[in-house]
């Protein structure tokens, strides 16, 4: 049985990652797939 995603459970993934100390942002370039996030350190 598959588990639901964090987003489906109402978890704010971006806030959780930032609170854990991970710098996170979305790529806004058109050439990238809109659902793929790029992480920068």
N, C-alpha and C positions, 0 to 999 in steps of 0.2 A: 504494500500500500504506500502510495506516495504521500509525502508531507507537503502541506501548503507552504508557499513562499513567505518570507518575513513580511513583505509588503501586504500580502493577503491577510495576515494576522494583525495588521494595523501598526506594525513596528516601523518607525521612521529610520530607515537604514542609514541615511546620510547623517542624521544627528547622532545615532549610535556609533558610527565610525569616527566621527569628529570627537565625541566624548571619550573614545578609546585612544585618541591620540593619532589617528590616521588622517593625513591631509587628503581630502577627497573632493573631486569636482568632476563635472560632466564636460565632455568634449562638445563644442558647438560647431565643429566643422561639418559641412554638408557631405564631404566624401566618406565620413565614418557612419556606420550604421547607428541610427538614433537610439537603439536600446543597449548598445555596448558602452560601458563607462570605462574611462581611462583613469588610472590612479597614478598620482605623482608623489614622489617622496621628496 
